[in-house]
């Protein structure tokens, strides 16, 4: 059978990387294989309204804010299906391959929330999903449910003011979920294949009201050759062992004036030994060096900016720069090591805000606004706005790009765009 160039490229990529190395899969989790919202390979369209760029567009079964997990031959997406938590698998032509229903849906209460804010994650062998209802599930790649458990029934009721936003992460042995809210906050690790609880550790800090609420997603890292987990929430950045959850590193001091309602929404970004952490409801951002152990509050805060930050959108980054799209459309490029502003610009002013996290794709910045307008800017040499694209539906989910394919999830549709769409 003759293969299209697109499918041949995917096959070659998959042969090179191997299915078991999650860090090298096309887009295995929320912010991509490097957890930085950045893909350097491929070409991606500027004009998203050009019908020649639309490879396919499918109607979704319900509103969800999660982003897809991508393998060379499949797209996995979570969302409500007939009033239940659901998982849908598509091929790269947009054709549904299977759908699996789990437990009952618990709907979002924020206008930009849903039952499926948390993005699925895959290691190339299994798929893991987490929902607002508290349901954590493991599926094989054919859609068969291997195990499921409800963290709210099992450990602690959800006390977040708004809708659960954190996504599960994978270590070599486990799927890990961070639950951070008023009351018992914790990290819990479950063996991938069986669902056996490997460890659960409390992560409780005394904070002003809502300061212990976090919607951020952890990041699995390696330090000194060991696998560890970086966690942001309750006004503390911590690092934990993946073996038993024990705390190895702690940086506080993010709310010295003890202000209330400093909830953590945006996730940190990592480049090399530096974590860039937005906080203060979009007012502040800091660079923390991820070396050492114990309480590093006084030693590892390398820089702090009190004049900018992002509340909801998580930054994107390459190896030397971090790109912050602020909630009202200002765009700031910072030097990761120093926090120095390299340039600043903005998207056109509008009363609508930015909830999706920005995507870097081959030198272009894609930033959806909540009303469904997606801006595309060239950021290879400063900032140049290229296009303004009204997609005709609200967009809260973060866009995803891989191998020349740009996926945009709206409230009603999932759209795949290509610079030169296949016939």
Wavefront OBJ file of the C-alpha trace (Angstrom):
o trace
v 0.000 0.000 0.000
v 1.357 3.427 -0.936
v 1.976 5.760 2.033
v 1.432 9.499 1.979
v 4.515 11.653 2.732
v 2.786 12.775 5.943
v 2.283 9.224 7.250
v 5.782 8.222 6.135
v 7.272 11.088 8.157
v 5.338 9.963 11.227
v 6.502 6.364 10.786
v 10.105 7.457 10.467
v 9.807 9.678 13.545
v 8.284 6.873 15.591
v 10.989 4.432 14.499
v 13.693 6.859 15.566
v 12.334 7.820 18.958
v 10.819 4.572 20.213
v 7.378 4.286 21.756
v 8.484 3.886 25.354
v 10.331 7.187 25.809
v 7.627 9.623 26.829
v 9.985 12.623 26.828
v 10.557 12.100 23.100
v 6.999 11.447 21.990
v 5.415 14.081 19.714
v 3.169 15.706 22.358
v 2.559 13.304 25.267
v 1.206 15.785 27.820
v -0.231 19.233 28.381
v 2.782 21.479 27.609
v 4.520 19.095 25.253
v 7.529 16.777 25.446
v 9.768 19.406 27.062
v 7.015 20.903 29.260
v 7.637 24.337 27.760
v 4.890 24.820 25.173
v 7.447 24.876 22.376
v 7.968 22.849 19.225
v 10.821 23.748 16.889
v 10.218 21.345 14.003
v 7.709 21.773 11.187
v 6.013 24.637 9.368
v 2.708 26.044 10.583
v 0.088 28.301 8.984
v -0.267 32.022 9.664
v -3.753 32.479 8.230
v -6.000 30.124 10.157
v -9.099 31.304 8.294
v -7.772 30.155 4.919
v -9.846 27.079 4.125
v -6.879 25.620 2.254
v -5.108 25.309 5.598
v -7.926 23.327 7.221
v -7.000 19.656 7.015
v -10.127 18.654 8.932
v -12.593 19.863 11.537
v -14.734 17.644 13.757
v -17.646 18.322 16.076
v -16.929 17.470 19.714
v -19.294 15.662 22.051
v -19.161 18.364 24.746
v -17.266 21.286 26.225
v -13.787 20.529 27.528
v -10.681 22.612 28.142
v -8.056 19.867 27.974
v -5.475 19.663 25.212
v -4.860 16.440 23.278
v -2.108 13.922 23.891
v -0.515 12.985 20.574
v 1.160 9.864 19.247
v 2.348 9.363 15.670
v -0.818 7.463 14.782
v -3.390 8.786 17.269
v -4.880 11.859 18.887
v -6.359 11.346 22.371
v -8.836 13.859 23.759
v -10.935 14.019 26.933
v -14.351 15.576 27.372
v -17.939 14.784 28.320
v -19.688 12.010 26.388
v -23.421 11.613 27.049
v -23.097 13.093 30.532
v -20.098 10.944 31.455
v -16.358 11.508 31.554
v -15.103 10.412 28.175
v -11.986 9.707 26.135
v -11.957 9.850 22.328
v -9.250 8.588 19.977
v -8.858 9.997 16.467
v -6.510 9.174 13.639
v -4.580 11.916 11.860
v -7.334 12.300 9.293
v -9.726 13.273 12.101
v -11.660 10.004 11.978
v -12.838 8.647 15.311
v -11.297 5.280 16.174
v -12.948 4.687 19.532
v -14.599 6.391 22.468
v -14.662 5.212 26.066
v -17.083 6.335 28.749
v -16.028 6.471 32.381
v -17.947 7.693 35.454
v -20.481 10.518 35.587
v -19.477 14.022 34.544
v -19.115 16.782 37.150
v -19.629 19.969 35.183
v -17.525 23.105 35.416
v -18.870 26.129 37.278
v -16.630 28.886 35.870
v -17.672 30.212 32.455
v -14.307 29.024 31.148
v -14.230 25.751 33.051
v -15.354 22.224 32.303
v -15.485 18.681 33.613
v -12.342 17.987 31.578
v -9.833 20.770 32.216
v -7.054 18.272 32.952
v -5.177 17.061 29.888
v -4.489 13.368 29.238
v -0.940 12.026 29.375
v 0.660 9.034 27.654
v 3.970 7.178 27.793
v 3.351 5.611 24.386
v 2.014 2.417 25.949
v -0.829 3.545 28.209
v -3.081 6.605 28.477
v -4.034 8.343 31.745
v -6.902 10.767 32.331
v -8.126 12.877 35.259
v -11.428 14.725 35.634
v -13.099 17.317 37.829
v -15.138 14.524 39.417
v -11.885 13.208 40.920
v -11.743 10.205 38.614
v -8.260 9.060 37.632
v -8.165 6.318 35.000
v -5.706 4.258 32.980
v -6.564 2.956 29.516
v -4.679 0.950 26.962
v -4.287 2.454 23.512
v -7.328 0.583 22.205
v -9.569 2.345 24.739
v -9.903 -0.509 27.237
v -10.152 0.666 30.853
v -7.386 -0.946 32.910
v -8.248 0.669 36.229
v -10.011 3.683 37.675
v -10.163 5.321 41.108
v -11.782 8.464 42.475
v -9.404 10.603 44.523
v -12.193 12.678 46.073
v -14.008 9.602 47.358
v -10.781 7.979 48.442
v -8.807 10.812 50.051
v -10.344 14.298 50.283
v -13.265 16.231 48.851
v -12.473 18.953 46.338
v -12.473 22.361 48.070
v -11.188 24.508 45.192
v -13.199 27.648 44.487
v -13.173 26.862 40.774
v -12.662 23.896 38.474
v -9.758 21.470 38.819
v -6.994 22.455 36.416
v -3.972 20.301 37.223
v -3.070 17.446 34.883
v -1.533 14.101 35.869
v 2.176 13.497 35.178
v 4.161 10.333 34.571
v 7.315 9.021 36.172
v 9.081 5.867 35.050
v 6.826 3.742 37.272
v 3.813 5.824 38.234
v 1.126 8.306 37.339
v 1.167 11.166 39.864
v -1.550 13.689 40.710
v -1.084 16.828 42.826
v -4.148 17.934 44.816
v -3.709 21.346 46.441
v -6.643 23.073 48.110
v -7.975 24.075 51.533
v -7.738 21.113 53.860
v -5.678 18.024 53.111
v -3.369 18.673 50.146
v -1.207 15.860 48.822
v 0.702 14.123 46.055
v -0.335 10.582 45.195
v 1.474 8.091 42.944
v -0.194 5.044 41.387
v 1.539 2.184 39.597
v 0.803 2.613 35.928
v -0.461 -0.817 34.946
v -2.264 -1.900 38.134
v -3.370 1.350 39.781
v -1.806 0.247 43.070
v -1.111 3.194 45.383
v 2.680 3.390 45.614
v 2.837 6.392 47.937
v 0.881 9.391 49.126
v 2.438 12.361 50.924
v 0.790 15.387 52.506
v 1.741 18.801 51.162
v 0.143 21.303 53.522
v 1.143 24.926 54.137
v -0.629 27.575 56.169
v -1.548 30.450 53.849
v -3.980 33.378 53.657
v -7.389 32.579 52.167
v -7.183 30.801 48.783
v -3.373 30.875 48.846
v -3.396 27.100 49.264
v -5.454 26.610 46.093
v -3.430 25.581 43.050
v -4.470 24.733 39.506
v -0.896 24.264 38.263
v 0.549 21.049 36.833
v 3.750 19.466 38.252
v 6.775 18.773 36.059
v 8.878 15.615 36.154
v 12.564 16.561 36.072
v 15.998 15.003 36.509
v 18.495 16.406 38.998
v 21.875 14.805 39.568
v 20.740 11.855 37.490
v 17.658 11.195 39.625
v 14.018 11.473 38.600
v 12.117 14.032 40.700
v 8.892 16.084 40.605
v 8.651 19.862 40.696
v 5.423 21.127 42.310
v 4.058 24.687 42.485
v 1.284 25.591 44.900
v 0.428 26.957 48.356
v 2.974 29.730 47.787
v 5.834 27.210 47.704
v 7.922 25.636 44.966
v 8.966 22.141 46.039
v 10.809 19.169 44.588
v 9.936 15.614 45.605
v 11.477 12.194 45.124
v 9.588 9.973 42.699
v 10.550 6.957 44.817
v 8.493 7.876 47.885
v 7.285 11.479 47.503
v 9.659 12.818 50.130
v 10.414 16.548 49.908
v 13.951 17.351 48.776
v 13.794 21.069 48.014
v 11.620 23.984 49.092
v 11.466 27.636 48.063
v 8.960 29.970 49.727
v 8.695 33.714 50.168
v 6.192 34.228 47.354
v 3.701 36.149 49.514
v 5.661 38.074 52.169
v 2.812 40.538 52.730
v 0.356 37.675 53.312
v -2.201 38.872 50.790
v -5.399 36.901 50.398
v -6.653 35.267 47.208
v -3.188 34.805 45.717
v -4.282 31.572 44.099
v -1.811 29.801 41.798
v -3.162 29.162 38.311
v -0.317 29.442 35.787
v 2.243 26.641 35.869
v 5.998 27.309 36.042
v 8.305 26.786 33.093
v 11.781 25.230 33.209
v 14.914 25.811 31.153
v 18.124 24.182 32.302
v 18.565 24.745 36.045
v 16.066 27.618 36.189
v 12.340 27.557 36.945
v 10.338 30.656 36.019
v 7.341 31.043 38.321
v 4.413 33.444 37.700
v 2.550 34.436 40.875
v 0.679 37.236 42.634
v -2.430 37.029 40.407
v -0.464 38.113 37.357
v 1.558 40.837 39.084
v 4.878 39.073 39.671
v 7.269 36.537 38.209
v 10.480 35.040 39.588
v 13.438 32.930 38.511
v 14.439 30.155 40.916
v 17.543 28.023 40.507
v 16.757 24.328 40.952
v 20.018 23.309 42.589
v 20.721 22.338 46.158
v 18.435 20.810 48.766
v 16.423 21.750 51.828
v 14.998 25.252 52.280
v 16.551 27.408 49.534
v 14.259 30.419 49.962
v 17.129 32.744 50.853
v 19.636 31.461 48.300
v 17.971 30.311 45.090
v 15.719 33.212 44.152
v 17.928 34.564 41.367
v 15.622 37.311 40.148
v 12.164 38.744 40.813
v 10.024 41.057 38.704
v 7.323 43.045 40.518
v 6.066 44.746 37.368
v 4.754 41.862 35.282
v 3.490 38.289 35.341
v 0.579 36.173 34.145
v -2.357 34.930 36.190
v -3.929 32.217 34.017
v -1.778 31.578 30.907
v 1.395 29.608 31.611
v 4.500 30.967 29.862
v 6.236 29.307 26.937
v 10.004 29.058 26.657
v 13.020 28.035 24.667
v 16.453 27.425 26.153
v 17.245 31.071 26.815
v 14.006 33.059 26.702
v 10.613 32.909 28.361
v 7.554 34.342 26.619
v 4.801 35.655 28.874
v 1.354 36.368 27.462
v -0.408 38.383 30.135
v -4.121 38.083 30.782
v -4.987 41.263 28.872
v -2.766 40.609 25.858
v 0.584 42.176 26.691
v 3.482 40.002 25.488
v 6.862 40.120 27.250
v 10.049 38.269 26.345
v 12.462 37.758 29.246
v 15.964 36.419 29.562
v 15.532 33.266 31.638
v 18.802 33.587 33.530
v 18.485 37.261 34.498
v 14.791 38.152 34.209
v 15.751 41.116 32.012
v 13.135 42.281 29.505
v 14.365 41.643 25.967
v 11.287 43.134 24.332
v 7.649 43.866 25.046
v 4.623 44.324 22.793
v 0.941 43.484 22.874
v -1.954 42.025 20.975
v -4.852 44.393 20.145
v -6.748 45.577 23.231
v -10.081 43.943 23.960
v -12.317 43.366 26.966
v -11.874 39.590 26.580
v -8.930 37.926 28.311
v -6.438 35.162 27.621
v -7.031 31.847 29.382
v -5.248 29.416 27.040
v -1.495 29.128 27.392
v 0.534 30.330 24.398
v 2.248 28.001 21.954
v 5.635 28.494 20.304
v 5.801 26.707 16.972
v 8.851 27.106 14.731
v 9.391 30.736 15.640
v 5.748 31.745 15.763
v 3.648 32.548 18.817
v 0.021 31.329 18.833
v -2.200 32.921 21.485
v -5.956 32.271 21.681
v -8.205 34.779 23.429
v -11.251 33.525 25.305
v -13.670 34.849 22.662
v -12.060 32.601 20.035
v -9.691 35.018 18.316
v -6.294 33.391 17.766
v -3.347 35.722 17.217
v -0.236 34.633 15.361
v 3.016 36.563 15.758
v 6.542 36.071 14.450
v 8.881 36.249 17.465
v 12.174 35.216 15.845
v 13.499 38.773 15.914
v 11.338 40.766 18.302
v 7.561 40.791 17.846
v 5.655 41.067 14.582
v 1.902 40.452 14.556
v 1.051 38.352 11.511
v -2.668 37.556 11.675
v -5.814 37.858 13.779
v -8.112 34.865 13.304
v -11.685 34.730 14.621
v -12.393 31.004 14.854
v -16.090 31.541 15.578
v -16.216 29.813 18.966
v -14.777 30.327 22.427
v -11.296 28.892 22.980
v -9.928 28.068 26.435
v -7.800 25.017 25.634
v -4.159 25.602 24.734
v -3.180 24.916 21.113
v -0.868 22.048 20.188
v 1.548 21.734 17.262
v 3.596 18.821 15.971
v 5.022 17.726 12.611
v 3.335 20.548 10.703
v -0.065 20.006 12.314
v -1.678 22.728 14.433
v -4.575 21.545 16.619
v -7.009 24.068 18.067
v -9.782 22.996 20.404
v -12.790 25.246 20.737
v -15.972 24.788 22.733
v -17.598 22.898 19.870
v -14.905 21.716 17.450
v -11.396 20.351 17.142
v -9.639 21.796 14.095
v -6.438 20.547 12.467
v -4.603 23.074 10.308
v -1.600 22.562 8.060
v 0.397 25.074 6.063
v -0.146 22.887 3.028
v -3.098 20.686 3.879
v -2.942 17.147 2.527
v -5.433 16.313 -0.259
l 1 2 3 4 5 6 7 8 9 10 11 12 13 14 15 16 17 18 19 20 21 22 23 24 25 26 27 28 29 30 31 32 33 34 35 36 37 38 39 40 41 42 43 44 45 46 47 48 49 50 51 52 53 54 55 56 57 58 59 60 61 62 63 64 65 66 67 68 69 70 71 72 73 74 75 76 77 78 79 80 81 82 83 84 85 86 87 88 89 90 91 92 93 94 95 96 97 98 99 100 101 102 103 104 105 106 107 108 109 110 111 112 113 114 115 116 117 118 119 120 121 122 123 124 125 126 127 128 129 130 131 132 133 134 135 136 137 138 139 140 141 142 143 144 145 146 147 148 149 150 151 152 153 154 155 156 157 158 159 160 161 162 163 164 165 166 167 168 169 170 171 172 173 174 175 176 177 178 179 180 181 182 183 184 185 186 187 188 189 190 191 192 193 194 195 196 197 198 199 200 201 202 203 204 205 206 207 208 209 210 211 212 213 214 215 216 217 218 219 220 221 222 223 224 225 226 227 228 229 230 231 232 233 234 235 236 237 238 239 240 241 242 243 244 245 246 247 248 249 250 251 252 253 254 255 256 257 258 259 260 261 262 263 264 265 266 267 268 269 270 271 272 273 274 275 276 277 278 279 280 281 282 283 284 285 286 287 288 289 290 291 292 293 294 295 296 297 298 299 300 301 302 303 304 305 306 307 308 309 310 311 312 313 314 315 316 317 318 319 320 321 322 323 324 325 326 327 328 329 330 331 332 333 334 335 336 337 338 339 340 341 342 343 344 345 346 347 348 349 350 351 352 353 354 355 356 357 358 359 360 361 362 363 364 365 366 367 368 369 370 371 372 373 374 375 376 377 378 379 380 381 382 383 384 385 386 387 388 389 390 391 392 393 394 395 396 397 398 399 400 401 402 403 404 405 406 407 408 409 410 411 412 413 414 415 416 417 418 419 420 421 422 423
